[in-house]
Amino acid sequence: LEAFDTYHEKEAWTWERMAMTRARCVAGDAALGKAAQAIITAALKAPRDAAKTKADIASMRALMLREHKPTELWDLKRMPGGQIEIEFITQYLELIHAKTHAEILNANTAASLNATTKTGLLSNAHSETLLKALGLYQRLTQILRLCIDGTFDPKSAPSHLLGALSLAAAQPDIGATEAFLAEMQGKGAGRFTKIVGGGKPKGKRRRPP
């Protein structure tokens, strides 16, 4: 526990602190869990350089796109403007504002975005777009995980699955669903560039010891 505390206080990289925004103690000794959570919260609330944090996150995203560039519209998580970028925006806001607004810390992305909006740290326009896109991705992902094993191909998918996806997106058919999905990904990517910015990849991500 002491080593865990020291590492996250002094040595953790930005991407590791981003991961800690999602940390939850779910089992084991209650006292140990409480102590670990206190360390995590303290690490997240520590003051940090907003410009460096932004640059680190933008660089990491650029590295991810370079190493595993998504090309499919239905790669809901990894596509530009997809779920990863919404999560990165949320984690960026948590890391730079948690010191003065601890209420925005939440392992649930939507809950954190809502809290950040209530504090005035994120505009209503940005929040509305991000939450709308996130909700769409999550609904579509849930259906795909329940119904298929592997990569989704709308050209070979059964009609009832296409219908379920269109219903989840509140669209009349799969063509309109794909157009709406592309639109939301474009808006999400625009918000990422606006809030976090672009960046150049800096080598490979370091794994924690």
HUJONOR-V366376 format. One record per residue. N is the residue number from 0. RES is the residue in one small letter. D_CENTER is the distance of its C-alpha to the mean C-alpha in Angstrom with 2 decimals. Layout:
N;RES;D_CENTER
N;RES;D_CENTER
//
This chain:
0;l;27.31
1;e;28.90
2;a;27.47
3;f;23.95
4;d;24.58
5;t;26.10
6;y;23.46
7;h;20.53
8;e;22.85
9;k;24.28
10;e;22.82
11;a;19.08
12;w;17.22
13;t;14.26
14;w;11.85
15;e;13.58
16;r;13.17
17;m;9.40
18;a;9.86
19;m;12.36
20;t;10.26
21;r;9.66
22;a;13.36
23;r;15.91
24;c;19.57
25;v;20.63
26;a;24.10
27;g;27.00
28;d;29.04
29;a;28.04
30;a;29.35
31;l;27.51
32;g;24.22
33;k;24.94
34;a;25.82
35;a;22.70
36;q;20.50
37;a;22.65
38;i;22.11
39;i;18.31
40;t;18.55
41;a;21.13
42;a;19.15
43;l;16.17
44;k;18.83
45;a;20.76
46;p;21.51
47;r;20.03
48;d;20.55
49;a;18.09
50;a;19.21
51;k;18.82
52;t;15.32
53;k;14.37
54;a;16.43
55;d;15.01
56;i;11.38
57;a;12.91
58;s;15.18
59;m;12.82
60;r;11.04
61;a;14.68
62;l;15.72
63;m;13.34
64;l;14.67
65;r;18.12
66;e;18.23
67;h;16.70
68;k;16.99
69;p;16.05
70;t;18.96
71;e;18.68
72;l;17.61
73;w;16.66
74;d;14.17
75;l;11.57
76;k;8.66
77;r;10.00
78;m;11.95
79;p;11.77
80;g;10.20
81;g;8.47
82;q;5.45
83;i;4.14
84;e;5.42
85;i;4.47
86;e;1.41
87;f;4.48
88;i;6.71
89;t;6.44
90;q;7.04
91;y;9.60
92;l;11.26
93;e;11.55
94;l;13.10
95;i;15.53
96;h;16.57
97;a;16.66
98;k;20.19
99;t;21.59
100;h;19.30
101;a;18.54
102;e;17.97
103;i;14.44
104;l;13.44
105;n;12.10
106;a;10.34
107;n;9.60
108;t;6.77
109;a;9.59
110;a;12.14
111;s;10.74
112;l;10.52
113;n;13.99
114;a;15.31
115;t;14.34
116;t;16.11
117;k;19.06
118;t;19.62
119;g;19.85
120;l;17.22
121;l;15.39
122;s;17.75
123;n;18.33
124;a;18.16
125;h;14.67
126;s;13.52
127;e;15.48
128;t;14.09
129;l;10.35
130;l;11.31
131;k;13.71
132;a;11.53
133;l;8.96
134;g;12.22
135;l;13.78
136;y;11.38
137;q;11.55
138;r;15.29
139;l;15.98
140;t;14.22
141;q;16.27
142;i;19.40
143;l;19.02
144;r;18.49
145;l;21.52
146;c;23.68
147;i;23.38
148;d;23.23
149;g;22.07
150;t;21.14
151;f;21.57
152;d;24.33
153;p;25.29
154;k;28.71
155;s;29.70
156;a;27.83
157;p;30.18
158;s;30.73
159;h;29.71
160;l;26.18
161;l;25.96
162;g;27.29
163;a;24.76
164;l;21.85
165;s;23.69
166;l;24.29
167;a;20.66
168;a;19.94
169;a;23.15
170;q;24.74
171;p;28.33
172;d;27.78
173;i;25.54
174;g;26.46
175;a;25.32
176;t;22.13
177;e;21.34
178;a;22.34
179;f;20.09
180;l;17.10
181;a;17.97
182;e;18.40
183;m;15.00
184;q;13.40
185;g;15.82
186;k;15.03
187;g;11.26
188;a;12.32
189;g;14.88
190;r;12.75
191;f;10.71
192;t;14.23
193;k;15.64
194;i;13.44
195;v;12.47
196;g;15.09
197;g;16.07
198;g;17.14
199;k;19.26
200;p;18.44
201;k;20.26
202;g;21.45
203;k;19.57
204;r;17.18
205;r;19.39
206;r;19.33
207;p;20.16
208;p;23.83
//
